[in-house]
Amino acid sequence: MTETAYERLNNLEDIEFIAGTEYELNYTVTDEDGAIIDITGATVEYRVAFLGQPENSVINKTGTIVSAAAGTWTTKLLTADTEGLSGVFVGQPRVTDSSGSLFIAGQGNLIILPQNTV
């Protein structure tokens, strides 16, 4: 499988929420010029790793294509996905096309705040 990553990494807004909170992520896939990419036949996922440790993935969520022609997809972080986590992580929306090429258009910080257990 070929991996394609564009230079404009860390271009996504920071996402911040309290551990254990459900959070929906919605994406539109575009090329470097902003044109919509048709993702028919693709698989989509959202991967989260510790900041500075991309080999240590802590969350891998499969996404759902909303409109392939419009390049839109979504995934949801559930309570169990983030419960007990806290800190700064890096999140990457990832699209693998039908030929097996991986498209990572960007990444952003995922800031998970600890739950108040008192």
N, C-alpha and C positions, 0 to 999 in steps of 0.2 A: 504494500500500500504506500502510495506517495503522500507525503505530508506537505501541505502548503500553508505557510504562515506569512502574513503581510507584516510590514515593518511598523504599522501603526498600532502596536500593542499598548495596553493600558489606556485605551481610548474610550472605555465604557465608564459610565458614572459609577461611583461607589454605591454599594447597596448596604444598608445598615438596618439591623433588626435584632430583637432579643431572641436568644436561643429558645428553641421549641415553638417558635411562631411559624405558622404556615405562610409561605411567600410564593406568589406566582411570578414567573419570569416570562416575558413576551419578547420575541425577536423578529426582525425583518432582515433577511439576508440580502446584502448588496455587494457589488464589486467595489474596487477602489475608487471608481468614479461616481458611486452612488446609485448605479442602475440596479434594479431588482434582479435577483437571480432566481430562476425557476428551480425549485428543489424537488421536482417530481422524481420519485424513485430513491430519494436520499433518506438517510437515517440522521436523526438529530439527538444531541445529548448535551448536558451541562455538567462540567467537571469542576470540582473544587479541590484545591490543594493548599497545604500550608504555604504561607508567604516565604519565598526563597527555597522551597522544597517541592518543585513540581513533580518529583517522582513519588511523593507521598500523598496520593489522592485520598481524600476523606469522604467525598460525596461524588457519586456518579449517577446522574438521573437521565433516564431516557425521556426524550421529548415527544410531543405530538404535533404533527404538521397540521396547521389550521387551514392554510391555502397554499398549495404547492406553487401555483402560478404566480401568486403574490409574494412568495418567498417567506411566508410567516409561519412561525412555530411557537410553541409554548411548553413550559414544564413547570412543575410545582414542587417546591421544597416542603415536605411534610414535617410535622412535629418531631417524629423519630429521627429525621435526617440531621437535625441540628441540636437536638436535646443533649446537653452536656458539653457542647462545644462553646468556646469563646476565644476571641482573638481576631487577628487580621489574616484573611485567606485570599487566594486569587481564584476567581471564577472565570471559566472559559466556555462560552457557547461554541459547540463544535458540530459541523455538518460534514457527513461523509456521503459523497455522491454515489450514484449507481455504479460507477467504474472503480470505486474504492479510494478515490482521492479525498483526503481530509482537508477541510477548509476551516481555518481558525482566523476569523477576521479581527479579533481583538480579545481583550481581557480586562477585567476590572477588579477592584478590591471588594471583597465580601467581608464586612465587619459584623461579627456576631458578638453581641453583648451578653454577658452572663445573666441568667435568670435570678431574680430576687427570690430566694427560698425562705425568707423570714415571714 
